[in-house]
């Protein structure tokens, strides 16, 4: 797996070897893993889905739900304009 480049996160908390961290899975479940310095661990951290506690992960999940709801609303508005042949800006 090739590492992707994300925003600079050098100031963010990063687990040490064998330290537990929490992440949000695709269906919204929060899971904990042990940091083993794998490519997967680094991808999760680089993407911003690596949290010190379950509570932090839960707060982030709520923010993601709000973001996705706004995105769906904006996308449906844009689609409505497009279906009527109107400019969306």
Backbone bond lengths (Angstrom), bond angles and torsions (degrees), N, CA, C in turn:
res aa  C-N    CA-C-N  psi(-1)  N-CA   C-N-CA  omega(-1)  CA-C   N-CA-C  phi
1 X - - - 1.452 - - 1.524 108.23 -
2 X 1.310 116.26 130.56 1.459 121.16 179.96 1.519 110.08 -89.25
3 X 1.314 116.70 136.51 1.469 120.76 178.27 1.515 110.36 -72.89
4 X 1.315 115.25 140.64 1.460 121.46 177.83 1.526 108.84 -97.32
5 X 1.307 116.02 157.97 1.462 120.47 177.13 1.522 109.45 -97.74
6 X 1.316 116.52 122.98 1.455 123.21 177.46 1.527 107.37 -117.94
7 X 1.314 116.39 -177.40 1.468 120.40 179.00 1.533 109.99 -58.25
8 X 1.324 116.03 158.47 1.455 121.47 179.23 1.522 109.66 -67.21
9 X 1.319 116.40 120.97 1.468 120.75 -177.44 1.525 110.61 -120.42
10 X 1.303 118.98 23.22 1.461 121.86 -174.31 1.519 113.34 -59.77
11 X 1.340 118.29 -26.58 1.466 120.57 -178.88 1.530 112.17 -85.64
12 X 1.338 117.67 -11.57 1.464 121.30 -177.69 1.527 111.87 -78.17
13 X 1.322 114.93 154.57 1.458 121.19 176.57 1.525 109.68 -60.85
14 X 1.310 115.04 137.77 1.461 121.10 177.50 1.524 107.50 -136.07
15 X 1.325 117.84 129.38 1.464 119.48 -178.82 1.534 111.72 -61.75
16 X 1.301 114.47 153.39 1.457 120.02 172.41 1.524 108.18 -93.23
17 X 1.308 117.07 169.82 1.461 121.33 -176.92 1.529 111.20 -55.78
18 X 1.306 115.42 130.93 1.477 125.75 179.08 1.535 113.72 73.06
19 X 1.325 117.43 6.66 1.462 120.48 177.77 1.533 109.98 -83.31
20 X 1.316 116.09 143.48 1.455 121.93 179.12 1.522 110.06 -75.95
21 X 1.334 115.48 141.98 1.457 121.19 171.85 1.525 108.44 -140.52
22 X 1.324 116.10 164.66 1.455 122.12 -177.82 1.520 109.08 -117.75
23 X 1.329 115.59 147.46 1.450 120.96 177.60 1.521 109.41 -143.62
24 X 1.326 115.68 161.03 1.458 122.42 179.69 1.523 107.28 -102.04
25 X 1.326 115.66 123.22 1.457 120.51 178.67 1.526 110.04 -81.99
26 X 1.312 116.51 168.47 1.466 122.06 -173.52 1.522 113.43 -56.95
27 X 1.308 118.37 -32.49 1.466 120.90 -178.12 1.531 112.16 -94.55
28 X 1.341 117.22 8.99 1.458 121.70 173.99 1.512 115.78 96.34
29 X 1.305 117.57 -6.94 1.461 120.33 177.64 1.524 109.41 -70.91
30 X 1.310 116.08 142.32 1.460 120.76 176.47 1.519 107.89 -97.84
31 X 1.303 115.19 131.22 1.453 121.28 -178.09 1.523 109.48 -126.66
32 X 1.309 116.63 154.85 1.463 119.54 174.99 1.526 108.63 -115.24
33 X 1.300 114.01 142.37 1.463 121.72 177.93 1.517 109.11 -133.40
34 X 1.290 114.71 165.92 1.459 120.77 175.41 1.529 107.79 -101.38
35 X 1.321 116.28 131.21 1.463 121.24 178.93 1.523 108.75 -69.57
36 X 1.327 115.32 122.52 1.463 121.01 178.73 1.519 111.94 -124.50
37 X 1.328 115.92 17.04 1.461 122.27 177.63 1.527 112.33 60.66
38 X 1.334 116.53 33.20 1.459 121.10 179.39 1.520 110.22 -86.96
39 X 1.315 116.48 168.54 1.458 121.06 175.22 1.527 108.85 -59.67
40 X 1.335 117.44 -41.76 1.465 120.69 178.72 1.525 110.69 -58.96
41 X 1.344 117.91 -47.58 1.467 121.17 178.46 1.529 110.52 -54.86
42 X 1.297 116.78 -46.14 1.470 120.71 -178.53 1.527 111.96 -67.60
43 X 1.320 117.53 -37.52 1.466 120.55 177.48 1.526 110.56 -63.54
44 X 1.333 116.90 -44.66 1.466 121.39 178.45 1.524 109.69 -59.88
45 X 1.319 116.77 -46.51 1.463 121.33 -179.41 1.527 110.97 -65.33
46 X 1.323 116.98 -46.89 1.465 120.43 -178.83 1.522 112.30 -61.37
47 X 1.321 117.17 -33.38 1.457 121.52 179.87 1.521 112.11 -76.20
48 X 1.338 116.60 -17.36 1.463 120.76 179.80 1.516 113.45 95.12
49 X 1.315 117.00 18.17 1.461 122.25 -176.59 1.527 110.68 -110.24
50 X 1.315 116.64 42.86 1.462 122.93 -177.37 1.534 107.25 -132.08
51 X 1.337 116.29 114.98 1.460 120.92 -172.28 1.522 111.41 -124.83
52 X 1.337 115.76 147.94 1.468 121.80 179.20 1.515 113.01 -67.52
53 X 1.321 116.74 -34.05 1.467 120.01 -173.05 1.526 110.37 -138.69
54 X 1.312 114.56 160.83 1.466 120.78 175.78 1.532 109.55 -60.76
55 X 1.332 116.42 -38.40 1.471 120.64 -179.33 1.529 110.82 -61.31
56 X 1.334 117.89 -44.09 1.467 120.74 177.48 1.526 110.35 -60.45
57 X 1.320 116.34 -43.44 1.464 120.67 -179.72 1.531 110.62 -64.55
58 X 1.330 117.18 -40.09 1.473 120.77 178.24 1.528 110.76 -62.81
59 X 1.332 116.87 -41.65 1.466 120.55 178.51 1.529 110.60 -63.97
60 X 1.317 116.36 -42.00 1.463 120.36 178.84 1.525 110.40 -64.53
61 X 1.329 116.57 -39.85 1.466 120.54 179.66 1.528 110.65 -61.24
62 X 1.330 117.26 -41.01 1.463 120.19 178.44 1.522 110.46 -63.54
63 X 1.336 116.87 -41.07 1.461 120.36 176.88 1.522 111.97 -63.09
64 X 1.329 116.09 -37.78 1.463 120.26 178.26 1.523 110.89 -65.62
65 X 1.334 116.52 -40.86 1.469 120.06 178.55 1.525 110.28 -60.34
66 X 1.332 116.38 -43.42 1.464 120.60 178.79 1.530 110.96 -63.36
67 X 1.322 115.89 -42.82 1.464 120.68 179.14 1.529 110.38 -61.92
68 X 1.317 117.08 -46.62 1.464 120.49 -179.54 1.525 111.56 -63.43
69 X 1.329 116.88 -38.01 1.466 120.27 177.97 1.530 110.20 -63.20
70 X 1.338 117.29 -44.38 1.472 120.78 177.24 1.520 110.44 -62.26
71 X 1.323 116.59 -42.20 1.459 121.17 -179.28 1.534 110.42 -61.52
72 X 1.348 116.50 -45.18 1.469 119.89 179.30 1.526 110.54 -62.37
73 X 1.327 116.80 -41.23 1.463 120.48 179.56 1.523 110.48 -63.29
74 X 1.330 116.48 -47.86 1.464 120.39 179.72 1.519 111.23 -63.88
75 X 1.323 117.15 -39.52 1.465 120.87 -179.96 1.522 110.60 -65.81
76 X 1.325 117.37 -38.85 1.468 119.28 -179.69 1.526 110.41 -70.53
77 X 1.322 117.44 -34.66 1.470 120.17 176.33 1.521 109.70 -65.02
78 X 1.330 116.03 -46.11 1.471 120.70 178.87 1.519 110.11 -60.73
79 X 1.330 116.63 -43.72 1.463 120.20 179.87 1.526 110.47 -63.02
80 X 1.332 116.94 -37.56 1.462 120.78 177.66 1.507 111.64 -62.28
81 X 1.330 116.80 -41.87 1.466 119.88 177.13 1.522 110.57 -63.11
82 X 1.346 115.14 -45.93 1.463 119.27 -176.78 1.518 111.54 -63.06
83 X 1.339 116.93 -39.90 1.467 118.94 -178.83 1.531 112.15 -67.35
84 X 1.331 116.79 -21.95 1.469 120.94 178.31 1.529 112.07 -97.18
85 X 1.357 116.25 1.94 1.451 120.12 179.59 1.502 113.91 73.60
86 X 1.357 117.17 21.65 1.464 121.28 -179.31 1.515 110.24 -99.46
87 X 1.324 117.71 150.59 1.483 119.23 174.44 1.524 109.68 -68.21
88 X 1.319 117.17 146.10 1.468 120.46 -176.62 1.520 113.49 -98.55
89 X 1.307 118.27 13.00 1.478 119.33 177.47 1.493 112.05 -123.79
